[in-house]
Amino acid sequence: MTGWQVELLPRRVPTSIAHFTHLDNLAQIAVAGLKCDSDMGPGQLVREAGEPSIKELRRQLPVTVEPGGVVADYVPFYFAPRSPMLFRLAKGGVPTFTGDTHDLVYLVTTVESLLGRGRSLVYTDRNAALSYAEHSNDLARLDELVDWPLMGEKIWTNTPEDGQRKERRMAECLVHREVAWRDIETIYVFDARRRDLVVSTLEAADARVPSISVSAGLYF
């Protein structure tokens, strides 16, 4: 696997995290920042890559540590690429998404830089859409909360011995309310054509163009 996360044993510091979105959403995000679902509302993205039923569930699930609220009050980031959600999209498992997952882009920042900018973060040990996910706002707990060896694996499917690998691979860094465009440090794309599209989109929006890397290995 190539990309921002290759060897994650032990946790790399600074710790990279990524939010994926469709390229068509970039102009809007570059102007307004990444907003949580509670502040965005349904239908406000140009092209939605999330599953509506899961998004609705996240509007109801409480976050058990400060600053509280519900999961939808946070912008979700993953700790590793090639997530189960991306796989589901790639295999047509989300009927509301009919696009090409190679048009999704990873918006990458780090835990440490967000904390340094005063962002409130909550970490989960697995998919935050699960009611039994453990929540923590303590950076010191991140080493043991997240399954870092699993984050470094290319294959994350469940096994007869471990039926929770998939949900643990979806551990999240939840950022309260919003992430400003200036907080995004790198964008990863599938190929050179998408890289050029990202550049032209951001330039047309008169927005900062962060570092852009081509990495087909981050996709299915």
C-alpha positions in Angstrom: 0.0 0.0 0.0 1.2 3.5 -0.8 0.0 6.7 0.7 0.1 8.7 3.9 -0.3 5.6 6.2 2.0 2.7 5.5 3.6 1.6 8.7 1.5 2.3 11.8 3.2 0.2 14.4 3.5 2.0 16.8 1.3 5.1 16.2 3.1 7.6 14.0 3.4 11.1 15.5 2.2 13.4 14.1 -0.8 11.2 13.5 -2.4 11.6 10.0 -6.2 11.4 9.6 -8.3 11.7 6.5 -11.8 12.6 5.4 -12.9 11.5 2.0 -15.3 13.5 -0.2 -16.3 13.7 -3.8 -14.2 16.0 -6.0 -17.4 17.9 -6.9 -17.6 19.1 -3.3 -14.2 20.6 -3.2 -15.1 24.2 -4.3 -17.7 24.4 -1.6 -15.5 23.0 1.1 -12.6 25.2 0.1 -14.8 28.3 0.7 -16.8 27.2 3.7 -14.7 24.5 5.3 -15.7 21.0 6.2 -18.9 21.2 8.2 -20.5 18.5 10.4 -23.7 16.9 9.2 -25.7 18.7 12.0 -24.8 22.1 10.5 -24.9 21.0 6.8 -28.3 19.3 6.6 -29.3 16.8 4.0 -28.8 17.7 0.3 -26.3 20.5 0.8 -23.3 18.7 -0.7 -23.0 18.7 -4.5 -22.5 14.9 -4.4 -23.1 12.9 -1.2 -20.9 9.8 -0.6 -22.4 8.9 2.7 -25.2 6.4 3.4 -28.4 8.2 4.4 -29.5 5.6 7.0 -26.1 5.7 8.7 -26.0 9.5 8.7 -29.4 9.6 10.4 -28.2 7.1 13.0 -25.3 9.4 13.7 -27.7 12.3 14.4 -29.1 10.3 17.3 -26.0 8.6 18.9 -24.7 10.6 21.8 -21.0 11.4 22.3 -20.1 10.3 25.8 -17.3 12.7 26.5 -16.9 16.5 26.2 -17.8 18.5 24.2 -20.7 16.1 24.0 -23.6 16.3 21.6 -24.2 13.6 19.0 -21.9 12.0 16.5 -23.4 14.1 13.7 -22.0 17.3 15.5 -18.5 16.2 14.4 -16.6 16.0 11.2 -15.4 12.4 10.8 -11.9 11.4 9.9 -10.3 7.9 9.6 -6.9 6.9 10.8 -6.2 4.6 7.7 -7.1 4.5 4.0 -9.1 1.8 2.2 -11.8 1.8 4.8 -14.7 -0.6 4.8 -17.0 2.3 3.9 -14.9 3.1 0.8 -15.0 -0.6 -0.1 -18.8 -0.6 0.2 -19.1 2.4 -2.1 -16.7 0.9 -4.6 -18.8 -2.3 -4.7 -22.1 -0.5 -5.2 -23.3 -1.2 -1.7 -24.7 2.3 -1.2 -27.5 2.7 -3.7 -27.7 6.5 -3.3 -24.1 6.8 -4.6 -23.8 6.1 -8.3 -20.5 7.8 -9.1 -17.0 6.5 -9.5 -15.1 6.1 -6.2 -11.9 7.1 -8.0 -13.4 10.6 -8.0 -13.3 10.7 -4.2 -10.4 12.6 -2.7 -8.8 12.2 0.7 -8.5 15.4 2.7 -5.6 14.9 5.1 -4.5 16.7 8.3 -3.0 15.5 11.6 -4.4 15.1 15.1 -1.6 17.3 16.5 -2.1 20.2 14.1 -5.9 20.3 14.8 -5.2 20.3 18.5 -2.7 23.1 18.0 -5.4 25.2 16.3 -7.7 24.7 19.3 -10.0 22.1 17.7 -12.0 19.8 20.0 -11.4 16.1 19.1 -13.0 12.9 20.2 -11.4 9.5 19.4 -13.3 6.3 19.0 -12.1 2.7 19.1 -14.3 1.6 16.2 -17.0 2.9 13.9 -18.7 5.8 15.7 -22.1 4.7 14.3 -22.0 1.8 16.7 -23.7 2.5 20.1 -21.0 0.5 21.9 -18.1 2.4 20.4 -15.8 3.8 23.1 -15.2 7.5 23.1 -12.2 9.5 24.5 -11.0 13.1 24.3 -7.7 12.2 25.9 -4.8 12.2 23.4 -2.8 10.1 25.9 -5.3 7.3 25.4 -5.0 7.2 21.6 -2.1 4.7 21.6 -4.2 2.0 23.2 -7.7 3.0 22.1 -7.1 2.5 18.4 -6.0 -0.9 17.0 -2.8 0.4 15.3 -1.5 -2.9 13.9 -4.9 -3.3 12.1 -4.6 0.2 10.7 -1.4 -0.9 9.0 -3.0 -3.9 7.4 -4.2 -3.9 3.8 -6.8 -6.6 4.5 -9.2 -5.8 7.4 -12.0 -8.4 6.9 -13.4 -10.2 9.9 -12.0 -13.7 10.7 -13.5 -16.6 12.6 -11.2 -15.7 15.4 -12.0 -12.0 15.4 -15.4 -10.8 14.2 -14.7 -7.1 15.0 -11.8 -6.3 12.7 -14.0 -4.4 10.2 -15.6 -2.1 12.8 -12.3 -1.5 14.5 -10.7 -0.5 11.2 -13.3 2.2 11.1 -12.1 3.9 14.3 -12.6 7.6 14.0 -11.2 11.0 14.9 -14.2 13.2 15.3 -13.6 17.0 15.0 -16.2 19.1 16.7 -18.4 21.2 14.3 -16.0 22.1 11.5 -12.5 21.9 10.0 -11.3 25.0 8.2 -9.8 24.7 4.7 -6.5 26.0 6.1 -6.4 22.9 8.3 -6.2 20.6 5.3 -2.5 19.8 4.7 -2.5 17.3 1.8 -5.0 16.0 -0.7 -4.6 12.4 -2.1 -6.1 11.5 -5.4 -6.4 8.4 -7.6 -4.5 9.6 -10.7 -2.9 12.6 -12.4 -6.1 13.5 -14.2 -7.9 13.9 -10.8 -4.9 15.9 -9.5 -5.3 18.3 -12.4 -9.0 18.6 -11.7 -8.4 19.3 -8.1 -5.9 22.1 -9.0 -8.2 23.7 -11.5 -11.2 23.5 -9.2 -9.4 25.2 -6.3 -7.9 27.8 -8.5 -11.3 28.6 -10.0 -12.6 29.0 -6.4 -9.7 31.3 -5.6 -8.7 28.9 -2.8 -5.4 27.7 -1.4 -4.0 24.7 -3.2 -2.4 22.3 -0.6 0.0 19.6 -1.4 -1.5 17.0 -3.7 -0.3 13.4 -4.1 -1.3 10.7 -6.5 -1.8 7.4 -4.9 -3.9 4.7 -6.6 -3.0 2.3 -3.8 -5.4 4.1 -1.5 -8.4 3.0 -3.6 -10.2 -0.2 -4.4 
